[in-house]
Amino acid sequence: MTVIPDGFGEAAWQFLASGDPDPWFVTIGVAFEDPFDPEDWLSAMADTWGAHLRDVSLSDMALVLTKISYNDGGSMLEAEHPVGLLGTGGTTKLPQNCACLVRKNTGLVGRHFKGRMYWPGILSEADVSPVGRIDSSVVTAYQALFNSVYGDLNAVTNAQPALLHTDATAPTFVTSFSVQQTIATQRRRLR
């Protein structure tokens, strides 16, 4: 379980695909200082998905909401921002257990200081080889998109992306995102 210390939060994009009763979540840590308005962060998450990732996202997949759980120093608080936008990237995507893997870089060495985001519903079969390698032109294009996502999130007043840890280690600031060449797969079976 992720530890959320004072001045940090864990935010998520929540998706729902047609025919799948279970929502999909993509999470990111947040470092903030006062005055922090969670609505600014949640709106930025929704806006950056709409501006940069909606056109490559599955057409029958909706960004339902963005949400955050955060520690304001006295208690854990939660906030949600309803969205309700469908992707516009077509319907020939990989199954949801095959995701584009995006690394959260911190500038520090070691596995402990690298996080990951699994983005389902954005890769087409034509983008990926039979052994799970993403075409280099697609990686380059998606890297530009995720550079923009990082820039938008990092521009939120009094907040920035962070990597939370499962132990008592202090969270680490995320300095960039990097799209990986190999897809990530979910190990459990689809229902």
C-alpha positions in Angstrom: 0.0 0.0 0.0 1.3 3.4 -0.9 2.2 5.8 1.9 0.8 9.3 1.5 2.6 11.7 3.8 1.6 15.3 4.6 1.7 17.5 1.5 1.3 14.7 -1.0 -1.6 12.9 -2.7 -2.4 10.1 -5.0 -4.5 11.0 -8.1 -6.1 8.8 -10.7 -7.7 9.0 -14.2 -10.7 6.6 -14.1 -11.8 5.1 -17.4 -14.7 2.8 -18.3 -14.8 0.9 -21.6 -18.0 -0.3 -23.3 -18.7 -3.9 -22.4 -16.3 -4.0 -19.4 -18.0 -3.6 -16.0 -14.7 -2.8 -14.2 -13.2 0.7 -14.4 -9.5 1.2 -15.4 -7.2 3.5 -13.3 -4.0 5.2 -14.2 -2.4 6.8 -11.1 0.1 9.4 -10.3 1.5 10.9 -7.1 1.1 14.7 -6.4 3.3 16.9 -4.3 1.7 20.2 -3.2 2.1 23.1 -0.9 -0.4 25.6 0.5 -2.6 27.0 -0.9 -3.5 23.8 -2.8 -6.7 23.5 -4.6 -7.3 19.9 -5.6 -9.8 21.0 -8.3 -6.9 22.7 -10.2 -5.0 19.5 -10.3 -8.0 17.3 -11.2 -9.0 19.8 -14.0 -5.5 19.7 -15.3 -5.5 15.9 -15.4 -8.8 16.0 -17.4 -7.7 18.8 -19.7 -4.4 17.2 -20.5 -6.0 13.9 -21.4 -8.5 15.7 -23.6 -5.8 17.7 -25.3 -3.1 15.1 -25.8 -4.4 11.5 -25.3 -8.0 11.6 -26.3 -7.2 11.3 -30.0 -5.2 8.1 -29.5 -7.7 6.6 -27.0 -10.2 3.9 -27.7 -13.5 5.3 -29.1 -15.7 3.3 -26.7 -13.6 4.2 -23.7 -14.6 7.1 -21.5 -12.6 9.2 -19.1 -15.3 9.1 -16.4 -13.6 11.2 -13.8 -10.3 12.3 -12.2 -9.9 11.9 -8.4 -7.4 12.4 -5.7 -6.8 11.3 -2.1 -4.4 13.7 -0.3 -3.0 14.4 3.1 -3.4 18.0 4.2 -1.5 17.5 7.4 -4.5 16.9 9.6 -6.4 14.2 7.7 -6.8 12.3 4.5 -9.2 14.1 2.1 -10.7 13.1 -1.2 -11.9 15.1 -4.2 -13.4 14.1 -7.6 -13.9 15.9 -10.9 -16.5 14.4 -13.2 -15.4 14.3 -16.9 -17.4 12.0 -19.2 -15.4 12.3 -22.4 -15.1 9.4 -24.9 -11.8 8.7 -26.7 -11.7 9.4 -30.5 -8.9 7.1 -31.6 -11.0 4.3 -33.2 -11.9 0.8 -32.0 -9.0 -1.4 -33.2 -7.0 -1.2 -30.0 -5.2 -4.0 -28.1 -7.1 -5.7 -25.3 -7.1 -3.7 -22.0 -4.6 -6.1 -20.4 -2.0 -4.8 -22.9 -0.9 -1.3 -22.1 1.5 1.4 -23.1 4.1 1.6 -20.3 5.1 5.1 -19.3 8.0 5.4 -16.8 7.9 8.2 -14.2 11.5 9.4 -14.0 12.9 11.1 -10.9 16.5 11.8 -11.9 17.7 9.4 -9.2 19.2 6.0 -9.8 17.8 2.7 -8.7 14.6 0.9 -9.1 13.2 2.5 -6.0 13.1 5.9 -7.7 11.3 4.8 -10.9 7.6 4.5 -11.2 5.3 3.3 -14.0 2.0 4.2 -15.4 0.1 1.6 -17.5 -2.1 3.3 -20.2 -4.6 0.8 -21.7 -6.7 1.5 -24.7 -4.2 3.7 -26.6 -2.2 1.2 -28.7 -3.5 -0.3 -31.9 -2.5 -3.8 -33.1 -0.7 -2.2 -36.1 1.5 -0.2 -33.6 2.9 -3.4 -31.9 4.9 -6.3 -33.3 3.9 -9.9 -32.5 6.6 -9.9 -29.7 5.2 -6.8 -28.0 7.6 -4.2 -29.4 6.0 -0.8 -30.2 7.0 0.7 -33.6 9.7 3.3 -33.0 7.7 6.0 -34.9 4.8 5.4 -32.5 7.1 5.6 -29.4 8.4 8.9 -30.7 4.9 10.3 -31.3 3.6 9.1 -27.9 6.7 10.5 -26.2 5.8 13.9 -27.5 2.3 13.5 -26.2 3.5 12.4 -22.7 6.0 15.3 -22.7 3.0 17.6 -23.1 1.1 15.7 -20.3 4.0 16.1 -18.0 4.3 19.8 -18.9 0.6 20.5 -18.3 0.7 18.7 -14.9 3.9 20.4 -13.8 2.4 23.8 -14.6 -0.4 23.5 -12.0 0.1 26.1 -9.3 1.6 24.8 -6.1 1.6 21.2 -7.3 3.8 18.8 -9.3 4.0 15.1 -10.2 5.6 12.9 -7.5 6.5 9.3 -7.0 5.0 7.9 -3.8 6.6 4.8 -2.1 5.3 1.8 -0.2 7.7 2.3 2.6 8.6 5.3 4.8 10.9 6.8 2.2 10.0 10.4 1.4 8.2 10.8 -2.0 10.4 11.8 -4.9 9.6 14.5 -7.5 9.0 13.3 -11.0 11.2 15.1 -13.5 9.8 13.5 -16.8 7.8 10.7 -18.4 9.3 8.2 -20.9 7.4 5.9 -23.1 8.8 2.4 -23.1 9.4 0.4 -26.3 7.8 -2.8 -25.0 4.1 -3.1 -24.0 3.2 -4.0 -20.5 0.8 -6.8 -19.8 -1.5 -7.4 -16.9 -0.7 -10.9 -15.4 -4.2 -11.8 -14.3 -6.7 -13.0 -16.8 -9.5 -11.0 -18.3 -12.9 -11.8 -17.0 
